[in-house]
Amino acid sequence: FQISNLNAGTGAENVVPPTLEAWFNFRYSTASTAAGLKSRVHEILDRHGLDYSLDWQLSGEPFLTAGGRLLDAVQATLAS
């Protein structure tokens, strides 16, 4: 989980901002799913009674590289 941008208010110090905008992303492994992460985020926000909206974008699924000659060559190079 990484917060990449957080913005609220008008820049004045004595004003309570009416909204907060946060941009965040997950870099997750094959042990998780996008649907599972979405569900968990909604569960946490709902538990705290927040009025929110989320716009989700999936830029890529996690993957594992299958074993083979290329992986063996990379591992050998890194080990030396």
N, C-alpha and C positions, 0 to 999 in steps of 0.2 A: 504494500500500500504506500503510495507516494502522493503527497499534496503538491501540486505544481503551481497553483495560483490560488490566492485567497484575497477577496476584496469585499469591503463593506463600508457604508457611510459615504459622507460627502467630503471628508478631509478636515472637517471642523472637530475640535477636541471635545466640545461640550454638547454633542448631539448623539443620541442613541440611534444607531442606524436601523432602518426598518427591514433591511434584507442583508443577507450575506451570500456571496457567490463563491463557491469553492470548486476548483478543478482538481480532480485526482485520478489516479490510475492504479490498476493492479497489474503486477508482473507475476503471474502465477504459474505453478507447475502443473503437470498432468494429474497430480493428486487432487486438484480442484477443478471446478467448472465455472464458466461465466454465469450460468443460471444459479448455481449455488452461491456465488459471491453476491449477485444481485439480491437474492433472497435474504442473505445475512445482513446486507446494508439496510434494506427496507425494514427488517426486523428490529435492528438497533434504533433507527430513526423513529419508527412507530412506538417503540417502548418508551421513548422520551416525549411522546406527544408533539412532535414537531410538525409544523406546516411546511411541506417541502415539495419540490418537484425535481426529478432527475432525468437527464438526457443521457442515455447510454450509447456508446459507440464501441464496437469491437474491432480492433485493428489487427488482431491475429490470435490464433489459438496456440497454446503451448504444444510442444512436440518433443519426442525423443528420437534421436538419430539411431537407426538400426545399425547393428554391428556389421562389419565388413572391412574390406581392404582400405578404404579411405579412412575410416575411424581408426583402424590399427596404425596407419601411417601417421596420422595426427598425434595419437597417443605416444608413439615411439619418438616422434620429433620433440614433443613436449618433455618427455622423460630424459632426453639427452642433454 
